[in-house]
């Protein structure tokens, strides 16, 4: 995503008062980022490649929190 990372987008949405459920999808396994975005309200954090079941669980979590 040019110009903004997923965690930066999450922070910007929060700053604007938007209550949009988010699922972070990344190719980088970074436990610090995972912990931070989940604590800041992300409904899920998936590292590629991920299973259909993991994606479905994250979507269900996002819908439940939205």
Phi and psi in degrees as GROMACS dihedral restraints (atoms count N, CA, C in turn):
[ dihedral_restraints ]
;  ai    aj    ak    al  type     phi  dphi    fc
    3     4     5     6     1   -65.3    20    10
    4     5     6     7     1   132.1    20    10
    6     7     8     9     1    86.5    20    10
    7     8     9    10     1   -15.5    20    10
    9    10    11    12     1  -156.2    20    10
   10    11    12    13     1   134.9    20    10
   12    13    14    15     1   -84.7    20    10
   13    14    15    16     1   167.5    20    10
   15    16    17    18     1   -58.1    20    10
   16    17    18    19     1   -48.8    20    10
   18    19    20    21     1   -61.1    20    10
   19    20    21    22     1   -34.8    20    10
   21    22    23    24     1   -66.6    20    10
   22    23    24    25     1   -40.2    20    10
   24    25    26    27     1   -62.3    20    10
   25    26    27    28     1   -43.1    20    10
   27    28    29    30     1   -58.8    20    10
   28    29    30    31     1   -44.6    20    10
   30    31    32    33     1   -64.2    20    10
   31    32    33    34     1   -40.0    20    10
   33    34    35    36     1   -65.7    20    10
   34    35    36    37     1   -42.4    20    10
   36    37    38    39     1   -61.2    20    10
   37    38    39    40     1   -42.7    20    10
   39    40    41    42     1   -63.3    20    10
   40    41    42    43     1   -42.7    20    10
   42    43    44    45     1   -59.8    20    10
   43    44    45    46     1   -37.2    20    10
   45    46    47    48     1   -81.3    20    10
   46    47    48    49     1    -3.8    20    10
   48    49    50    51     1    80.3    20    10
   49    50    51    52     1    15.8    20    10
   51    52    53    54     1   -78.2    20    10
   52    53    54    55     1   136.7    20    10
   54    55    56    57     1  -110.0    20    10
   55    56    57    58     1    60.4    20    10
   57    58    59    60     1   -99.8    20    10
   58    59    60    61     1   119.0    20    10
   60    61    62    63     1   -62.0    20    10
   61    62    63    64     1   135.5    20    10
   63    64    65    66     1  -124.4    20    10
   64    65    66    67     1   147.4    20    10
   66    67    68    69     1  -125.2    20    10
   67    68    69    70     1   118.7    20    10
   69    70    71    72     1   -85.2    20    10
   70    71    72    73     1   130.8    20    10
   72    73    74    75     1  -124.1    20    10
   73    74    75    76     1   126.6    20    10
   75    76    77    78     1  -143.6    20    10
   76    77    78    79     1   162.8    20    10
   78    79    80    81     1  -100.1    20    10
   79    80    81    82     1    -0.9    20    10
   81    82    83    84     1  -111.6    20    10
   82    83    84    85     1   124.3    20    10
   84    85    86    87     1   -85.0    20    10
   85    86    87    88     1   102.7    20    10
   87    88    89    90     1  -134.7    20    10
   88    89    90    91     1   104.0    20    10
   90    91    92    93     1   -63.4    20    10
   91    92    93    94     1   -33.7    20    10
   93    94    95    96     1   -65.5    20    10
   94    95    96    97     1   -44.4    20    10
   96    97    98    99     1   -67.0    20    10
   97    98    99   100     1   -42.9    20    10
   99   100   101   102     1   -56.0    20    10
  100   101   102   103     1   -49.9    20    10
  102   103   104   105     1   -60.3    20    10
  103   104   105   106     1   -45.3    20    10
  105   106   107   108     1   -62.9    20    10
  106   107   108   109     1   -48.4    20    10
  108   109   110   111     1   -69.4    20    10
  109   110   111   112     1   -33.6    20    10
  111   112   113   114     1   -68.8    20    10
  112   113   114   115     1   -40.7    20    10
  114   115   116   117     1   -64.7    20    10
  115   116   117   118     1   -29.1    20    10
  117   118   119   120     1   -86.5    20    10
  118   119   120   121     1     3.3    20    10
  120   121   122   123     1   112.4    20    10
  121   122   123   124     1     1.6    20    10
  123   124   125   126     1   -61.7    20    10
  124   125   126   127     1   141.1    20    10
  126   127   128   129     1   -78.7    20    10
  127   128   129   130     1   -18.6    20    10
  129   130   131   132     1  -165.8    20    10
  130   131   132   133     1   163.0    20    10
  132   133   134   135     1  -143.2    20    10
  133   134   135   136     1   109.8    20    10
  135   136   137   138     1  -114.6    20    10
  136   137   138   139     1   136.5    20    10
  138   139   140   141     1  -107.1    20    10
  139   140   141   142     1   127.6    20    10
  141   142   143   144     1   -69.7    20    10
  142   143   144   145     1   143.1    20    10
  144   145   146   147     1   -77.3    20    10
  145   146   147   148     1   149.6    20    10
  147   148   149   150     1  -131.1    20    10
  148   149   150   151     1   160.5    20    10
  150   151   152   153     1   -82.6    20    10
  151   152   153   154     1   161.3    20    10
  153   154   155   156     1   -59.1    20    10
  154   155   156   157     1   -38.7    20    10
  156   157   158   159     1   -64.3    20    10
  157   158   159   160     1   -40.0    20    10
  159   160   161   162     1   -65.4    20    10
  160   161   162   163     1   -41.2    20    10
  162   163   164   165     1   -64.8    20    10
  163   164   165   166     1   -45.2    20    10
  165   166   167   168     1   -60.8    20    10
  166   167   168   169     1   -42.8    20    10
  168   169   170   171     1   -62.3    20    10
  169   170   171   172     1   -40.5    20    10
  171   172   173   174     1   -66.6    20    10
  172   173   174   175     1   -40.2    20    10
  174   175   176   177     1   -65.2    20    10
  175   176   177   178     1   -42.9    20    10
  177   178   179   180     1   -62.0    20    10
  178   179   180   181     1   -40.2    20    10
  180   181   182   183     1   -63.5    20    10
  181   182   183   184     1   -42.8    20    10
  183   184   185   186     1   -62.9    20    10
  184   185   186   187     1   -42.2    20    10
  186   187   188   189     1   -66.9    20    10
  187   188   189   190     1   -35.4    20    10
  189   190   191   192     1   -69.5    20    10
  190   191   192   193     1   -31.8    20    10
  192   193   194   195     1   -90.3    20    10
  193   194   195   196     1   -16.2    20    10
